[in-house]
């Protein structure tokens, strides 16, 4: 069974480049409802914890530096088949491989600064939503 909620972050590169509005417009035009959203900045500790799965990879330090260099927009989105539909909307991690019209094709500069994050599974969506929006019953 697929869930109806997912998590997204508009990353520091897209925030710096003024893409918050166009990205949110694209998300809502695709039928997603924004049920929680905040403009915030990750601490080093939070970025390290959020990306702990990549801890042993050579790019981990650069990823943490990138994600803490400026503000992000974190949001919980709702739509039937949310995770799969959102992954299709944002496109491949590498914008050079992303389909035309996807968020990463339109707003990302490279594989490291790829504009947006989207949960890759229903389980991770629940974990990521709770990480950024603690104290909320988002998956009731």
DSSP file (Angstrom, degrees, kcal/mol; ACC not computed):
  #  RESIDUE AA STRUCTURE BP1 BP2  ACC     N-H-->O    O-->H-N    N-H-->O    O-->H-N    TCO  KAPPA ALPHA  PHI   PSI    X-CA   Y-CA   Z-CA
    1    1 A X              0   0    0      0, 0.0     2,-0.3     0, 0.0     0, 0.0   0.000 360.0 360.0 360.0 133.4    0.0    0.0    0.0
    2    2 A X        -     0   0    0      1,-0.1    79,-0.2   120,-0.0     2,-0.1  -0.663 360.0-124.9 -92.8 149.2    1.3    3.4   -0.9
    3    3 A X        -     0   0    0     -2,-0.3    79,-1.4     2,-0.1    78,-0.5  -0.290   3.4-136.6 -87.2 172.4    1.1    6.4    1.5
    4    4 A X  S    S+     0   0    0     77,-0.2    75,-2.2    76,-0.2     2,-0.3   0.256  79.4  68.0-114.1  12.7   -0.4    9.7    0.9
    5    5 A X  E     +A   78   0A   0     73,-0.2    78,-0.3   117,-0.0     2,-0.3  -0.970  51.3 169.7-131.1 148.8    2.4   11.9    2.5
    6    6 A X  E     -A   77   0A   0     71,-2.1    71,-2.8    -2,-0.3     2,-0.4  -0.937  25.7-122.4-145.8 169.4    5.9   12.6    1.7
    7    7 A X  E     +A   76   0A   0     -2,-0.3   112,-1.8    69,-0.2     2,-0.3  -0.902  25.4 179.3-116.5 144.3    8.7   15.0    2.8
    8    8 A X  E     -AB  75 118A   0     67,-2.4    67,-2.6    -2,-0.4     2,-0.4  -0.985  13.0-162.9-140.0 154.6   10.6   17.5    0.8
    9    9 A X  E     -AB  74 117A   0    108,-1.3   108,-2.5    -2,-0.3     2,-0.7  -0.991  16.8-143.4-132.6 126.9   13.3   20.1    1.3
   10   10 A X  E     -AB  73 116A   0     63,-2.9    63,-1.6    -2,-0.4   106,-0.3  -0.844  38.4-132.0 -83.6 119.7   14.1   22.9   -1.0
   11   11 A X    >>  -     0   0    0    104,-2.4     4,-2.2    -2,-0.7     3,-0.6  -0.185  17.3 -98.8 -80.6 165.2   17.9   23.0   -0.6
   12   12 A X  H 3> S+     0   0    0      1,-0.2     4,-3.0    58,-0.2     5,-0.2   0.807 119.2  57.0 -53.7 -35.2   20.2   26.0    0.0
   13   13 A X  H 3> S+     0   0    0      2,-0.2     4,-1.8     1,-0.2    -1,-0.2   0.930 110.3  43.3 -63.8 -43.6   21.2   26.3   -3.7
   14   14 A X  H <4>S+     0   0    0     -3,-0.6     5,-2.8     2,-0.2     6,-0.3   0.870 114.8  50.0 -70.3 -36.6   17.6   26.7   -4.8
   15   15 A X  H ><5S+     0   0    0     -4,-2.2     3,-1.7    56,-0.2     5,-0.2   0.954 111.0  49.6 -62.9 -49.1   16.8   29.1   -1.9
   16   16 A X  H 3<5S+     0   0    0     -4,-3.0    -2,-0.2     1,-0.3    -1,-0.2   0.852 110.1  51.7 -56.8 -36.6   19.9   31.2   -2.8
   17   17 A X  T 3<5S-     0   0    0     -4,-1.8    -1,-0.3    -5,-0.2    -2,-0.2   0.393 116.9-111.5 -86.4   3.9   18.9   31.3   -6.4
   18   18 A X  T < 5S+     0   0    0     -3,-1.7     4,-0.3    -4,-0.2     3,-0.2   0.786  75.9 131.3  77.4  27.9   15.3   32.5   -5.6
   19   19 A X     >< +     0   0    0     -5,-2.8     4,-2.4     1,-0.2     5,-0.3   0.346  34.2 100.4 -97.5   6.4   13.5   29.4   -6.7
   20   20 A X  H  > S+     0   0    0     -6,-0.3     4,-2.7    -5,-0.2     5,-0.2   0.959  86.3  44.8 -56.4 -53.2   11.3   28.8   -3.7
   21   21 A X  H  > S+     0   0    0     -3,-0.2     4,-2.5     1,-0.2     5,-0.2   0.942 114.9  45.2 -58.8 -53.7    8.2   30.3   -5.4
   22   22 A X  H  > S+     0   0    0     -4,-0.3     4,-2.0     1,-0.2    -1,-0.2   0.873 114.8  49.4 -61.1 -36.0    8.5   28.6   -8.7
   23   23 A X  H  X S+     0   0    0     -4,-2.4     4,-2.3     2,-0.2    -1,-0.2   0.937 112.0  47.2 -68.6 -45.5    9.3   25.2   -7.0
   24   24 A X  H  X S+     0   0    0     -4,-2.7     4,-2.5    -5,-0.3     5,-0.2   0.882 111.2  52.9 -62.7 -36.9    6.3   25.5   -4.7
   25   25 A X  H  X S+     0   0    0     -4,-2.5     4,-2.4    -5,-0.2    -1,-0.2   0.913 109.3  48.3 -62.8 -42.6    4.1   26.5   -7.6
   26   26 A X  H  X S+     0   0    0     -4,-2.0     4,-1.2     2,-0.2    -2,-0.2   0.889 111.4  51.2 -64.7 -39.5    5.2   23.4   -9.6
   27   27 A X  H  <>S+     0   0    0     -4,-2.3     5,-1.7     2,-0.2     3,-0.3   0.937 114.1  42.0 -63.9 -48.0    4.6   21.2   -6.5
   28   28 A X  H ><5S+     0   0    0     -4,-2.5     3,-1.7     1,-0.2    -2,-0.2   0.867 109.9  57.3 -71.0 -34.6    1.0   22.5   -6.0
   29   29 A X  H 3<5S+     0   0    0     -4,-2.4    -1,-0.2     1,-0.3    -2,-0.2   0.788 100.3  60.1 -64.1 -25.7    0.3   22.4   -9.7
   30   30 A X  T 3<5S-     0   0    0     -4,-1.2    -1,-0.3    -3,-0.3    -2,-0.2   0.383 127.8 -99.1 -83.4   4.4    1.1   18.7   -9.7
   31   31 A X  T < 5S+     0   0    0     -3,-1.7     2,-0.3     1,-0.3    -3,-0.2   0.540  75.7 141.1  95.2   7.2   -1.7   18.2   -7.2
   32   32 A X      < -     0   0    0     -5,-1.7     2,-0.5    47,-0.1    -1,-0.3  -0.646  41.2-145.5 -83.8 139.6    0.3   18.1   -3.9
   33   33 A X  E     -C   78   0A   0     45,-2.6    45,-2.2    -2,-0.3     2,-0.7  -0.906  12.4-135.4-101.8 130.0   -1.2   19.8   -0.8
   34   34 A X  E     +C   77   0A   0     -2,-0.5    43,-0.2    43,-0.2     3,-0.1  -0.773  29.3 171.2 -85.4 115.2    1.3   21.4    1.5
   35   35 A X  E     +     0   0A   0     41,-2.4     2,-0.3    -2,-0.7    -1,-0.2   0.594  68.3  11.9-103.8 -12.7    0.2   20.4    5.0
   36   36 A X  E     +C   76   0A   0     40,-1.1    40,-2.4     2,-0.0    -1,-0.3  -0.940  67.8 167.3-158.2 143.0    3.2   21.7    6.9
   37   37 A X  E     +C   75   0A   0     -2,-0.3     2,-0.3    38,-0.2    38,-0.2  -0.979   4.8 176.6-158.1 143.7    6.1   24.0    5.9
   38   38 A X  E     -C   74   0A   0     36,-2.4    36,-2.6    -2,-0.3     2,-0.6  -0.995  26.5-136.3-150.1 149.2    8.9   26.0    7.5
   39   39 A X  E     +C   73   0A   0     -2,-0.3     2,-0.3    34,-0.2    34,-0.2  -0.919  51.0 137.4-100.1 119.8   11.8   28.1    6.5
   40   40 A X  E     -C   72   0A   0     32,-2.3    32,-3.4    -2,-0.6     2,-0.4  -0.864  48.2-117.8-152.1 178.5   14.8   27.1    8.6
   41   41 A X        -     0   0    0     -2,-0.3     2,-0.2    30,-0.3    30,-0.2  -0.998  27.2-126.3-132.5 132.7   18.5   26.4    8.6
   42   42 A X        -     0   0    0     25,-0.6     2,-0.1    28,-0.4    28,-0.1  -0.534  18.7-135.8 -75.4 137.3   20.0   23.0    9.5
   43   43 A X     >  -     0   0    0     -2,-0.2     4,-2.6     1,-0.1     5,-0.2  -0.445  29.8-106.9 -77.7 164.8   22.7   22.9   12.2
   44   44 A X  H  > S+     0   0    0      1,-0.2     4,-2.7     2,-0.2     5,-0.2   0.924 122.6  51.7 -59.0 -43.1   25.8   20.8   11.4
   45   45 A X  H  > S+     0   0    0      1,-0.2     4,-2.3     2,-0.2    -1,-0.2   0.921 110.7  46.8 -61.3 -44.8   24.5   18.2   13.9
   46   46 A X  H  > S+     0   0    0      2,-0.2     4,-3.1     1,-0.2     5,-0.2   0.914 112.9  48.9 -64.9 -42.2   21.1   18.0   12.3
   47   47 A X  H  X S+     0   0    0     -4,-2.6     4,-2.2     2,-0.2    -2,-0.2   0.911 111.7  49.6 -64.2 -41.2   22.5   17.7    8.8
   48   48 A X  H  < S+     0   0    0     -4,-2.7    -1,-0.2    -5,-0.2    -2,-0.2   0.899 114.8  44.6 -63.5 -40.1   24.9   15.0   10.0
   49   49 A X  H >< S+     0   0    0     -4,-2.3     3,-1.4    -5,-0.2    -2,-0.2   0.931 112.8  49.8 -70.1 -45.4   22.0   13.1   11.6
   50   50 A X  H 3< S+     0   0    0     -4,-3.1     3,-0.3     1,-0.3    -2,-0.2   0.889 120.3  36.4 -61.2 -39.9   19.6   13.6    8.6
   51   51 A X  T >< S+     0   0    0     -4,-2.2     3,-2.3    -5,-0.2    -1,-0.3   0.070  77.7 124.4-101.0  23.4   22.2   12.3    6.2
   52   52 A X  G X   +     0   0    0     -3,-1.4     3,-2.0     1,-0.3     4,-0.2   0.781  63.0  70.9 -55.5 -29.2   23.7    9.7    8.5
   53   53 A X  G 3  S+     0   0    0     -3,-0.3    -1,-0.3     1,-0.3     3,-0.3   0.775 101.3  45.9 -58.8 -25.3   23.0    7.0    5.8
   54   54 A X  G X  S+     0   0    0     -3,-2.3     3,-2.0     1,-0.2     6,-0.3   0.271  78.2 116.0 -98.9   9.7   25.8    8.6    3.8
   55   55 A X  T <  S+     0   0    0     -3,-2.0    -1,-0.2     1,-0.3    -2,-0.1   0.805  77.9  44.1 -52.1 -38.5   28.3    8.9    6.7
   56   56 A X  T 3  S+     0   0    0     -3,-0.3    -1,-0.3    -4,-0.2     2,-0.2   0.497  92.1 102.4 -88.3  -4.0   30.9    6.5    5.2
   57   57 A X  S X  S-     0   0    0     -3,-2.0     3,-1.7     1,-0.1     4,-0.3  -0.518  79.8-121.7 -82.5 149.5   30.7    8.0    1.7
   58   58 A X  T 3  S+     0   0    0      1,-0.3     3,-0.3    -2,-0.2     4,-0.3   0.739 109.7  55.1 -63.7 -22.6   33.5   10.3    0.5
   59   59 A X  T 3> S+     0   0    0      1,-0.2     4,-2.5     2,-0.1    -1,-0.3   0.428  76.8 101.1 -90.2   1.9   31.1   13.2   -0.2
   60   60 A X  H <> S+     0   0    0     -3,-1.7     4,-2.5    -6,-0.3     5,-0.2   0.903  81.5  47.7 -56.0 -48.3   29.5   13.2    3.3
   61   61 A X  H  > S+     0   0    0     -3,-0.3     4,-2.4    -4,-0.3    -1,-0.2   0.908 113.6  47.4 -60.2 -43.9   31.5   16.2    4.6
   62   62 A X  H  > S+     0   0    0     -4,-0.3     4,-2.6     2,-0.2    -1,-0.2   0.881 110.6  53.0 -65.5 -37.9   30.8   18.3    1.5
   63   63 A X  H  X S+     0   0    0     -4,-2.5     4,-2.8     2,-0.2    -2,-0.2   0.929 110.5  46.4 -62.3 -46.2   27.1   17.3    1.7
   64   64 A X  H  X S+     0   0    0     -4,-2.5     4,-1.2     2,-0.2    -2,-0.2   0.921 112.8  50.3 -63.5 -43.6   26.9   18.5    5.4
   65   65 A X  H  < S+     0   0    0     -4,-2.4     4,-0.5    -5,-0.2     3,-0.4   0.932 113.2  46.5 -59.1 -45.7   28.7   21.8    4.4
   66   66 A X  H >< S+     0   0    0     -4,-2.6     3,-1.1     1,-0.2     4,-0.3   0.932 111.5  49.5 -62.1 -47.9   26.3   22.4    1.5
   67   67 A X  H 3< S+     0   0    0     -4,-2.8   -25,-0.6     1,-0.3    -1,-0.2   0.660 115.4  44.3 -71.9 -14.4   23.2   21.7    3.5
   68   68 A X  T 3< S+     0   0    0     -4,-1.2    -1,-0.3    -3,-0.4    -2,-0.2   0.389  88.1  88.6-106.5   2.1   24.3   24.0    6.4
   69   69 A X  S <  S-     0   0    0     -3,-1.1     2,-0.3    -4,-0.5    -2,-0.1   0.685 102.6 -11.4 -76.9 -16.1   25.5   26.9    4.2
   70   70 A X  S    S-     0   0    0     -4,-0.3   -28,-0.4    -3,-0.2   -58,-0.2  -0.957  89.8 -54.9-166.8 179.7   22.1   28.6    4.1
   71   71 A X        -     0   0    0     -2,-0.3     2,-0.3   -30,-0.2   -30,-0.3  -0.186  41.5-161.6 -70.1 160.7   18.4   28.2    4.8
   72   72 A X  E     - C   0  40A   0    -32,-3.4   -32,-2.3   -57,-0.1     2,-0.5  -0.847  18.5-127.7-128.7 166.4   16.1   25.5    3.5
   73   73 A X  E     -AC  10  39A   0    -63,-1.6   -63,-2.9    -2,-0.3     2,-0.4  -0.985  25.7-166.0-116.6 117.4   12.4   25.1    3.1
   74   74 A X  E     +AC   9  38A   0    -36,-2.6   -36,-2.4    -2,-0.5     2,-0.3  -0.839  14.5 171.4-102.3 139.8   11.1   21.9    4.7
   75   75 A X  E     -AC   8  37A   0    -67,-2.6   -67,-2.4    -2,-0.4     2,-0.5  -1.000  32.7-139.6-150.6 149.3    7.6   20.7    3.9
   76   76 A X  E     -AC   7  36A   0    -40,-2.4   -41,-2.4    -2,-0.3   -40,-1.1  -0.944  29.1-162.4-105.0 128.5    5.2   17.8    4.3
   77   77 A X  E     -AC   6  34A   0    -71,-2.8   -71,-2.1    -2,-0.5     2,-0.4  -0.830   5.2-154.4-114.8 150.3    3.2   17.1    1.2
   78   78 A X  E     +AC   5  33A   0    -45,-2.2   -45,-2.6    -2,-0.3     2,-0.3  -0.986  33.4 120.4-129.5 135.1    0.0   15.1    0.8
   79   79 A X    >   -     0   0    0    -75,-2.2     3,-1.1    -2,-0.4     4,-0.1  -0.851  66.7 -80.9-177.9 149.1   -1.4   13.4   -2.3
   80   80 A X  T 3  S+     0   0    0      1,-0.3   -76,-0.2    -2,-0.3   -77,-0.1  -0.383 120.9  11.1 -57.2 140.3   -2.3    9.8   -3.2
   81   81 A X  T 3> S+     0   0    0    -78,-0.5     4,-2.5   -79,-0.2     5,-0.3   0.890  88.0 170.2  55.8  42.8    0.8    7.8   -4.1
   82   82 A X  H <>  +     0   0    0    -79,-1.4     4,-2.6    -3,-1.1     5,-0.3   0.878  62.9  47.1 -57.5 -50.2    2.8   10.8   -2.7
   83   83 A X  H  > S+     0   0    0    -78,-0.3     4,-2.5   -80,-0.3    -1,-0.2   0.956 117.0  41.2 -62.3 -52.1    6.4    9.3   -2.6
   84   84 A X  H  > S+     0   0    0      1,-0.2     4,-1.9     2,-0.2    -1,-0.2   0.922 117.2  47.8 -63.8 -44.7    6.4    7.9   -6.1
   85   85 A X  H  X S+     0   0    0     -4,-2.5     4,-1.8     1,-0.2    -1,-0.2   0.889 113.1  48.7 -64.7 -38.1    4.6   10.8   -7.7
   86   86 A X  H  X S+     0   0    0     -4,-2.6     4,-2.3    -5,-0.3     5,-0.2   0.901 107.7  53.8 -70.6 -38.7    6.9   13.3   -6.0
   87   87 A X  H  X S+     0   0    0     -4,-2.5     4,-1.8    -5,-0.3    -1,-0.2   0.892 109.8  49.1 -60.5 -38.3   10.0   11.4   -7.1
   88   88 A X  H  < S+     0   0    0     -4,-1.9    -1,-0.2    -5,-0.2    -2,-0.2   0.890 110.3  51.6 -66.3 -38.6    8.8   11.6  -10.7
   89   89 A X  H  < S+     0   0    0     -4,-1.8    14,-2.1     1,-0.2    -2,-0.2   0.873 112.6  43.7 -67.0 -38.2    8.1   15.3  -10.3
   90   90 A X  H  < S-     0   0    0     -4,-2.3    14,-2.3    12,-0.2    15,-0.3   0.812 100.8-150.8 -82.2 -27.9   11.6   16.1   -9.0
   91   91 A X     <  -     0   0    0     -4,-1.8    -1,-0.1    -5,-0.2     7,-0.1  -0.191  37.6 -19.9  88.2 178.6   13.5   14.0  -11.5
   92   92 A X        -     0   0    0      2,-0.2     6,-0.2     5,-0.1     5,-0.1  -0.183  61.7-115.2 -61.0 150.4   16.8   12.1  -11.3
   93   93 A X  S    S+     0   0    0      1,-0.1     2,-0.7     4,-0.1    -1,-0.1   0.879 109.1  62.3 -54.5 -41.8   19.4   13.1   -8.6
   94   94 A X  S >> S-     0   0    0      1,-0.2     3,-2.1    18,-0.0     4,-0.7  -0.797  79.8-152.0 -87.0 112.7   21.7   14.2  -11.4
   95   95 A X  T 34 S+     0   0    0     -2,-0.7     3,-0.5     1,-0.3    -1,-0.2   0.762  93.8  65.6 -60.2 -23.5   19.9   17.0  -13.3
   96   96 A X  T 34 S+     0   0    0      1,-0.2    -1,-0.3    -3,-0.0    -3,-0.1   0.771 109.5  39.0 -66.7 -24.0   21.8   16.1  -16.5
   97   97 A X  T <4 S+     0   0    0     -3,-2.1    -1,-0.2    -5,-0.1    -2,-0.2   0.448  93.9 111.6-102.2  -3.5   19.9   12.8  -16.4
   98   98 A X  S  < S-     0   0    0     -4,-0.7     3,-0.1    -3,-0.5    -7,-0.1  -0.418  74.3-105.3 -74.7 146.2   16.5   14.3  -15.2
   99   99 A X    >   -     0   0    0    -11,-0.1     3,-1.8     1,-0.1     6,-0.3  -0.325  44.9 -88.2 -67.8 150.5   13.6   14.3  -17.5
  100  100 A X  T 3  S+     0   0    0      1,-0.2    -1,-0.1     5,-0.1     3,-0.1  -0.299 113.6  25.2 -56.4 140.3   12.5   17.6  -19.2
  101  101 A X  T 3  S+     0   0    0      1,-0.3    -1,-0.2    -3,-0.1     2,-0.1   0.318  90.6 126.5  86.6  -8.4   10.1   19.5  -17.0
  102  102 A X  S <> S-     0   0    0     -3,-1.8     4,-2.0     1,-0.1    -1,-0.3  -0.437  72.4-113.3 -79.6 159.7   11.2   18.0  -13.7
  103  103 A X  H  > S+     0   0    0    -14,-2.1     4,-2.7     1,-0.2     5,-0.4   0.908 116.2  47.8 -59.2 -44.4   12.2   20.3  -10.9
  104  104 A X  H  > S+     0   0    0    -14,-2.3     4,-1.7     1,-0.2    -1,-0.2   0.873 109.8  52.3 -68.6 -35.2   15.9   19.2  -11.0
  105  105 A X  H  4 S+     0   0    0     -6,-0.3    -1,-0.2   -15,-0.3    -2,-0.2   0.886 118.5  38.4 -63.6 -36.8   16.1   19.6  -14.7
  106  106 A X  H  < S+     0   0    0     -4,-2.0    -2,-0.2     1,-0.1    -1,-0.2   0.838 133.0  17.2 -83.1 -34.8   14.8   23.1  -14.4
  107  107 A X  H  < S+     0   0    0     -4,-2.7     2,-0.2    -5,-0.2    -3,-0.2   0.557  97.4  92.2-123.8 -10.7   16.4   24.4  -11.2
  108  108 A X     <  -     0   0    0     -4,-1.7     6,-0.2    -5,-0.4     3,-0.1  -0.567  47.8-162.4 -89.1 153.6   19.4   22.2  -10.2
  109  109 A X        -     0   0    0      4,-2.1     2,-0.3     1,-0.3     5,-0.2   0.761  67.3 -21.6-102.9 -33.2   23.0   22.9  -11.3
  110  110 A X  S    S-     0   0    0      3,-1.3    -1,-0.3   -17,-0.1   -15,-0.0  -0.937  77.1 -77.2-162.5-177.3   24.7   19.6  -10.7
  111  111 A X  S    S+     0   0    0     -2,-0.3     3,-0.3     1,-0.2    -1,-0.0   0.805 127.4  44.8 -64.1 -30.2   24.5   16.3   -8.8
  112  112 A X  S    S+     0   0    0      1,-0.3     2,-0.8     2,-0.0    -1,-0.2   0.887 119.2  39.9 -81.4 -40.7   25.7   17.9   -5.6
  113  113 A X  S    S+     0   0    0      1,-0.1    -4,-2.1  -100,-0.1    -3,-1.3  -0.718  72.9 154.1-109.3  79.8   23.6   21.0   -5.8
  114  114 A X        -     0   0    0     -2,-0.8     2,-2.1    -3,-0.3    -6,-0.2   0.060  48.7-127.9-107.0  25.2   20.4   19.4   -7.0
  115  115 A X  S    S+     0   0    0     -8,-0.2  -104,-2.4  -105,-0.1     2,-0.3  -0.097  74.9  37.9  73.6 -38.9   17.8   21.9   -5.7
  116  116 A X  E     -B   10   0A   0     -2,-2.1     2,-0.4  -106,-0.3  -106,-0.2  -0.992  57.7-145.6-152.2 149.6   15.4   19.6   -3.8
  117  117 A X  E     -B    9   0A   0   -108,-2.5  -108,-1.3    -2,-0.3     2,-0.4  -0.910  16.5-177.0-113.1 144.4   15.1   16.5   -1.7
  118  118 A X  E     -B    8   0A   0     -2,-0.4  -110,-0.2  -110,-0.2    -2,-0.0  -0.994  34.0-104.3-139.5 137.1   12.3   14.0   -1.8
  119  119 A X        -     0   0    0   -112,-1.8   -32,-0.1    -2,-0.4     3,-0.1  -0.225  21.9-150.0 -56.1 146.1   11.7   11.0    0.4
  120  120 A X  S    S+     0   0    0      1,-0.1     2,-0.3   -33,-0.0    -1,-0.1   0.438  73.3  16.7-102.2  -0.8   12.5    7.7   -1.4
  121  121 A X  S  > S-     0   0    0      1,-0.1     4,-2.3   -38,-0.0     5,-0.1  -0.978  76.8-108.7-159.9 162.5   10.0    5.4    0.4
  122  122 A X  H  > S+     0   0    0     -2,-0.3     4,-2.0     2,-0.2     5,-0.1   0.899 119.9  52.1 -62.5 -40.1    6.9    5.7    2.6
  123  123 A X  H  > S+     0   0    0      1,-0.2     4,-1.9     2,-0.2    -1,-0.2   0.933 111.6  45.2 -62.3 -45.9    9.0    4.6    5.6
  124  124 A X  H  > S+     0   0    0      1,-0.2     4,-3.1     2,-0.2     5,-0.3   0.846 107.9  58.7 -67.7 -32.6   11.6    7.2    5.0
  125  125 A X  H  X S+     0   0    0     -4,-2.3     4,-2.6     2,-0.2     5,-0.2   0.931 107.2  47.2 -59.6 -44.7    8.9    9.8    4.4
  126  126 A X  H  X S+     0   0    0     -4,-2.0     4,-2.1     2,-0.2    -2,-0.2   0.918 114.9  46.1 -62.6 -44.1    7.6    9.1    7.9
  127  127 A X  H  X S+     0   0    0     -4,-1.9     4,-2.0     2,-0.2    -2,-0.2   0.927 115.3  45.9 -64.1 -46.4   11.1    9.3    9.5
  128  128 A X  H  X S+     0   0    0     -4,-3.1     4,-1.8     2,-0.2     5,-0.2   0.878 111.8  50.7 -69.2 -38.9   12.0   12.5    7.6
  129  129 A X  H  X S+     0   0    0     -4,-2.6     4,-2.4    -5,-0.3    -1,-0.2   0.938 112.6  47.0 -61.9 -46.0    8.7   14.3    8.4
  130  130 A X  H  < S+     0   0    0     -4,-2.1    -2,-0.2    -5,-0.2    -1,-0.2   0.846 108.0  57.2 -65.4 -33.6    9.1   13.4   12.1
  131  131 A X  H  < S+     0   0    0     -4,-2.0     3,-0.4     1,-0.2    -1,-0.2   0.912 118.8  30.0 -62.2 -43.1   12.7   14.6   12.0
  132  132 A X  H  < S+     0   0    0     -4,-1.8    -2,-0.2     1,-0.2    -1,-0.2   0.697 129.2  37.5 -92.2 -22.0   11.7   18.1   10.8
  133  133 A X  S >< S+     0   0    0     -4,-2.4     3,-1.2    -5,-0.2    -1,-0.2  -0.438  79.5 179.2-129.5  58.6    8.3   18.4   12.3
  134  134 A X  T 3   +     0   0    0     -3,-0.4     3,-0.1     1,-0.2    -3,-0.1  -0.214  63.4  32.1 -63.4 150.8    8.6   16.8   15.7
  135  135 A X  T 3  S+     0   0    0      1,-0.3     2,-0.4    -5,-0.1    -1,-0.2   0.413  92.8 112.3  84.8  -1.7    5.6   16.7   18.0
  136  136 A X    <   -     0   0    0     -3,-1.2     2,-1.4    -6,-0.1    -1,-0.3  -0.828  67.5-134.9-105.2 142.0    3.1   16.5   15.2
  137  137 A X        +     0   0    0     -2,-0.4     3,-0.5     1,-0.2    -3,-0.1  -0.697  45.2 153.7 -91.7  83.9    0.9   13.4   14.4
  138  138 A X        +     0   0    0     -2,-1.4    -1,-0.2     1,-0.2     2,-0.1   0.679  65.0  46.9 -90.6 -19.4    1.5   13.6   10.7
  139  139 A X              0   0    0     -3,-0.2    -1,-0.2     1,-0.1   -13,-0.0  -0.433 360.0 360.0-120.3  57.5    1.0    9.9    9.9
  140  140 A X              0   0    0     -3,-0.5    -1,-0.1    -2,-0.1    -2,-0.1   0.447 360.0 360.0 -87.7 360.0   -2.2    9.2   11.8
